[in-house]
């Protein structure tokens, strides 16, 4: 699935994310619905709110999304460090 995230300008107050087809593969309706749910869970982890039909809305001026994004970045950095520190075979 492709993620279409449109931010109009640096001072834009909102972002809208909508799932879409990225690779041209055929998917059943059930596969599409499952992907929409998974993407929604992921987007919610950075503070976006469900709008309708799989579309999520992010108010970029709220503090909560900034805090959540900072937490996700820390988690990612920790994951990178742990992978880097693992002995290579």
Secondary structure, DSSP 8 states (H G I E B T S, - for coil): -EEEEE--STT-SEEEEEEE-SS-----HHHHHHHHHHHHHHHHTTT-EEEETTEEEEETT-HHHHHHHHHHHHHHHHHHHHHHHS---
